[in-house]
């Protein structure tokens, strides 16, 4: 596989070149990306390359000076100049310097780049680099393998010790400090997921910044997160100030170059062989973005918990009860109240479980009570997975509110189509001024009293007696507004023979006395 070096002082160009084609599937490997000629030259002294893609104008050592120095190290290197300049003088200098091709970095298409690369004839690998360079290349490959192994091991056995499993990597970290914090980086979740191209650009940008800053080691990508570590020494035992500075630089780079908001999580400062435990801290910390949005979060202060078994059972029963009695708004208020409690924050995965539980109860209600088809319900309410995918509290609440609103609308519509319920309500509307018993309404619709009581509560979310009271007080309020009748007369007209009892019911229902109501109307 041909090893490629990219040299350009513009970050966007470096990122673009790395993501423009699938390099490895075409037989190429990006072995080094540098922002200056000096950096590239130092790398070439330690590692063998086959092809160099370089800009012309760069601060310090320009592209032509770099080419001259690299050709002294390895006459077999092949060069392609990527530049925004089309002036003939640059073309002439490129020919004199022995450049193999010259294309515009801003107008280049993937197919053109591949055509130019494939046309190059590269000498035998390591033919001029010597044993030292080959050894360096083997060492770099071994380090890459160790990083891959580190990610797998710390994921599967976070509490396991790393001693003996990645010796070269641990030795490299020990040269940087005495302990380390595991770092996790990810883009702020959004409703439409990030594309593979966007994620690759994030990884390339991060790897470049990590390679430039002291004390940082980039490990790679796993499960949609970017992983690395920050080594700490005695002068900076917790590294919090430095990590915030690093996060600010990464945040600025991601925002400027990728238009992406950064979320960073830092695990506890631990000895290198216990980095797996620090990773667990960092991954929990980064989940704080569900509540707080973009930023850097530290494992020590990221208090997120799972629900206890009894707590889950209690919420399950409460939710089922509210949905059975159609108390959708009350359920929404309860969930929002729990989410706003900063002292008892749950892991986002727990909210996903709660959301799926609510969705399941709603589906069961529609299927069992209203005999709706499961397929039509999926089209109306969506799938339970929406809650699991919600990356922020705001998105979760939006999904919940939309689902509860649709459930309320569906229940109201279906209730209206139920003949017996409409008949029972019409009976109350026409007879509320008279003594009405539950048995009378049940007989009216052909149900037994117990069956009628149960079905009425299920369909309307309130007891028949509460419904009757609500209708009577509604009419009493209308009469207070539209007439000059006395309280005794109004009580009699809405079905209360005892005015004192009417006054008590009025206060219990409206929250104010008749006198207070009359003063405020």
N, C-alpha and C positions, 0 to 999 in steps of 0.2 A: 504493500500500500504506500503510495507516494505521500511524503510528509510536506505540508505546506506551511509557510510563514506569511503572516499578514502584518504589514507595517503601515500605519496611517495615524495622523494626529487627531482625526475627527472620530469621536465615539460612534456616531451614527453610521459612519462608513464601515468601521470595524464590525459593528453588530450586523449591518446589512450584508456584508460579504460572508459572514459566518452562516447566515440563515437563508441566503439566496438560493442555495442548492443543497441537496442531501449529499454531502461530501463523501461519507464513507460508503454509501451504496454505489458511488461512482469510482471507487478505488482511491480516494484521497482522504487524508486525515489532517485536520487543523492541529498542528503541533505547537504553534506559538502565535500569539497575537500581541502586538506591541504598538505603543503610541509614539515612539521616537526611534531614530536610527541608532542611538546609543544603546537603548534597551535591546534592540534586535541583534546588534553586534555582540553584546555580552552573551546572549542566549546561544548564538551560533558558535561561540567559542566552547560551549559546554555540550551542545547537542547537534546532531547532523540533520540537515533539511535537504529536500530535493528541489522545491520550487519556492520562489519568493515573490509575493505580490506586494509592491511598495508604491507609495505616493512619491511625488517629486519634491514638492515644497513642504518642508516640516521644520519646526524650530530646531536649532542646533544642527546636527548632521542631516543634510538633505538626502534625497533618494539616490542621487548619483554618487555621493561620497560613500553611502552605505554599500552600494553595488561594488564599488572599487575595493572596499575593505573585505567584503564577503567573497569576492572572487579570489583574493589572496588566500583566504582560508580554504576555499574549496572551488577550484576552477570548474568543477562539473555542475555547479549550481545553475538553475535556469531562472530567468527573471522576466516578470511581466510588470510593466509600469501601469498603474491605475491613477489617472490624474484628470483634473478638470481643465487642464491647459491643452490647447490644440495648436499652439504656435509652432511653426516649423523648426525653430531653433531647439526646442525641447526634443522634437523628433530626431533631429540630427545628433544631438548629444546622446540620446538613448541608443542610437545605432552605434555611435563611437564607443559607448560603454559596454557594448555586447549584449544589450537587452534583447530578449527573444520576441517580445510583442509589446504593443502599446495600445491601450483602449481607455475610453472615457469611463470613469467610475460612476458618473451620474446617469449616463445613457445606456449602460451595459445591461444586456438581457442575460438570463441564466444560460440560454442555449449558446450565446456567443462566448461566454466565459468558458463553458465546457469545451467548445470547439477549440479555443486557444490552448486550454490545458492539455487536451487529448493530443494536440499536434506536437507537443513538446517531447523530445527524446531525452530521457533522464538516464544518467550513467548508473553504473552498478552501485547499490546502496552502500554508503560508507567508504567508497573507493578512495576518497581523499581525506576523510575525517579521522582515520586512525582508530586504534583500539580504544583510546580514551573516550572518543565521542560515542562509539558503539556502546561502551559500558554505561555512559551517561544515559543513552537512549533506553537501554535495558532497565536501568534504575528508575527512569521516569515511568516506564510501563509497569514496573513492579509497584510503584507508589499508587498509580491509578487503580491497579487491582486491589491494593490494600484499602483504598478509599471505598471502593465498591463493596468489599467485604465488611468494612466498618459499618456502612449504612444497613446492610442486611443483618449483621449481628446485633447492633443496638436496637433495631426494630423488633427482632424476635426475642432477644434476651436483654432487655434494658438494664437489668440489675447485675448482669454478668461482668466480670473483670476482663479488660482488653489485653492485659499483659500476655505476650506470646502470640497474639493474633495479628497484629499489624506493627511489627517492630520498627520498620523504616519510618512509618508515619508518626509513631509515638516519639521516636528519636528526633524527628523534625520538630515536633511540637515542644519537646523538652528543651530544645535549643532556643525556643522563643520565650519561655517563661516557666513558672513553677506549677501553675494550674490553668484551667481553661473553663470558659463558659461555652456551651453548645448554642449555636445560633440557628434559628429557623426564620426564613423569609418567604413571604407569599404575597400575591396581589390581593387587595381588598376585594372580597367576594362581590359579584354583581349578578344580576338576574340572567343575563346572557353570558355563558361561560367564556373564558379566554381561549383563543385558538392556539393550535400547536405552534404556529409561527410566533405569536405573541409570547408564549411561555418560553420558547427557545431564546428569543431576544432578551427576556428577563434574565435567563440563566447566563447568557454570554456577558451581559452588562455586569452582573454580580461577580462572575468569575474574574473579570478584568479588574474591578475595583478591589477585590480581595487580594489579587496578585500585586497590586500597587501599594497597598497599605501594610505597614509593619504589624506583625503579630497575628495576622489573620490567615486561616487555612480554609480553602473551599473544598468540600467533599463531593458535592453533586446534587442531583435532583432525585426525589423519591416521593411518590404519592402526591404530586402536585405542590410539594414544598421544596425549597432550596435549603441545603444544609451546609454548615461550616462551623468553625470554632474560633474563638478569640482567646489567645494565650495571655495570661496575666503574670506579672512579677510582683516582688515584694513592695515596690513603690506604689503599686496600684492594685491592691488585693481583690477588690470587687469589680473594678473596671467600669462602673456605671457611667461615669462622666465620659469616658472614652467611647463606650458603646453608643451613648446618645449622639456623640459627634459623628461616629461611623454611620449611624442610622440616618442622621440628617443629610450626609453626603449621598447615601444610597437613595433616600427619598427624593432629593433634588434631581439625581440622575434619572431615576425611573419616571419622574413627572415630566422632565424636560425632553428626554429622548424617546420615552415609550408612552407617555400620557397615562400612566398607571400609578395608583396610590399604593404605597408600600405598607405592609404589616410585618413587624419583626418581633420575635420572641427570644428572650435570652434565659437560658437555664442557670441553675445555681453554679457557683464557682467550685469546681471539684478537681481532685487529682486526675491526670490524664487517663489512667486505667479505669476510672469510674465515669467516663463521659456518657455512657448509656443512660445513667440516672439524670444527668444534666439535660440530655435530649428529651426525656419525659417531661421535665420542667418546662423546657422551651416550647414544646408542642402544646402543652396546656396553656402557657402564657399567651401564645399567638392567637388562641381562641377568644381572648378578650375582645378582639375586634368585633365579635358578634354584638357586643354591647356598646363599645366605645368608638368603633371605626378605625381608621388608619393610625399608625403610631408604633412605638416600641414598648413592649411590655416585659416585665421581669418576673421570673418564676416565683420569687419570694413574695410578691404582692398580688399575684394572679390567683385569687381564691375562687375557684370554680368547683362545684361539687356534683355528685350524683345523688339521685333521690333514694331515700331509704325505702325498704319494702312496704312498711306501714303507710308512709307518706304517699307512696304511689297508689296503694289500694284506696286510701281515703279520697285522693283526687279522682281516681277512676269512678268511684261511687258517686261523688258529687257531680262530676261531669255527666254521667249517665242520667242522673236524676234531673238535672237542669234541661237536658236535651229531651227527655221523655215528656216533660211538662212545657216544652217550647220556650224556655227562658233563655233565649239566644243572647239577648243584650246583656243579661246578668252574667252569663258565661264569659262573654267577651270582656266585660269589666273585670271579672275575677282574674283572667289570664293576664290582662294588661297590668293589674295591680301586682301580681307576682313577678312579672318581668321588670317592673320598676323598682323592686326591692333590691337595692345594691348590696345589702348585707347578706342576702341569701341567693346569690347568683348560681344558676345551674349551668352545667356544661351544655353547649349548643346541641350536642347529640341527645341530651335529655329533652330539650324542647322539640326536637324532631320526633321523639317517641310520643310526647304529649300531643303534638299536632296530629300524628297518625291515629292516636286513640280517639281524638275528637272527631276526625273524619270518619272513622269506622262507626262510631255511635250515630253520626248523622246519616250515614248510608243505611244502617240497620233500621233507623226510624222510618226512612222513606220506603224501604223495602217491606218491612213488616206491617207498618200501619197504613201506608198508602199504596202498597202493592205496585211500586214502580219497578221497572226493568233495570237491572244492574248496569247494563250497557248505556242506557239513557242517562243514568246518574253520573257515570264517568264523563259523559259529554257535558253535563250541566255543572258538576262540581270539580272536575279534574281528578287527578290521582293523589293518593296519600303521599307519594314520593315528593310532592312539592314542598312539604314541610321539611323533609330531610335535606333538601337542596337549598333551603333558605340560609343565606350566609350572614345575614344581619338581623337584628331585632326588628328593625323597621320593615324588612321584607316579610318576616314571619307574621307580624301583626297585620300587614296588608293582606296576605293570603288568608289568614284567619277571618278577618272582617268580611272579605269577599265571600268566603264559604258560608259564614253564618247569615249574611244578608240573603244569599241565594236560598238557604234553607228556610229562612223566615218567609220569603216570598213564595216559595213552593208550598209550604205548609198552609199559608193563608189562601192561596189559590185552590189547593185541594180541599181545604175545609169548606170553601164556598160551594164546591161541587157536591158536597155530602148532603143529600136531601134531608136526612133526619136532623142534622145539626141546624140547618137553616130553618127547619120547621120549629125546633125547640127555641131558637132565638126569636123567631117571629111571635111565638106564643108569649114570651116574656115581654117583648116590645108592646104587645097589644093588651097585656093584662097586668102590667107592673103596679097599677094603682089598686089592685085587688090582692087579697091574701093568696100567695102562690106557694105551693109545696113542691118539693122535688118529685114526689110521687105523681103530682098532677102533670108535670112536664114529661116524666117517663111514660105515663099512660098515653100522652098525646102522640108520642113517636113510636109506641109499641114496644118499649123496652121494659125490663124489670127495673125497679129502683136502683138496685146495686149495680147492675150492668150499665145503666144510664149514667150513674154517678162516676163510675170508672172511665167510661168512654168520653164523657164530657170533659173531664180533667185532662185526659190524654190529648184530646183534639185541641183544646183551647188553652191549656196551661194553667187553668184556674178552676176552683170548685164552683159548682152551680150556684151555691149560696153567695159566693163572692161576686159572681157575674151579675146575679140579680141585684145585689147591693150597688154595684157599680152603675147599673142602668138607672136605678132609682135616684141615686145621688146626682147623676148626670142631668136627669130631668129636674131635680130640685134646683140645681144651679141655673138651669135655663129659666125656670120660673122666677127666681130671685132677680135675674137680669131683665126679664121682659114684663114682669107684673109688679104690683104693689101689694100682693097677698101677704098675709101674716105668716109667721113660721108655723103656727098651728094649722092654717089652711093648706100651706104647701106640704107639710108632713102628711096630711090626710090624702092629698092628691097623688102622692107617690107611694102610697101603700103603708104608711106608718100611722096607726091609730093613736099611739102614745107619743106626743111631741117631745117629751124628755128623752125617750129612747132614740128618736130621730136625731136630736141634737148630739147625742153621744156617737151615733153612727157617722154623722156628718163630720165630726172632728176626727174620728179614727180614720176616715177615708181620705179627707182632704188635708189633714194636718193643721187645721185651724178651726176656731169656734165659729158658730153662725154669726156672732156679733163682729168678730174680726173680719170675716168674709164680707159682710155688708158694708163695713167701713172702707174696705179697699176696692170694692167694685166700681 
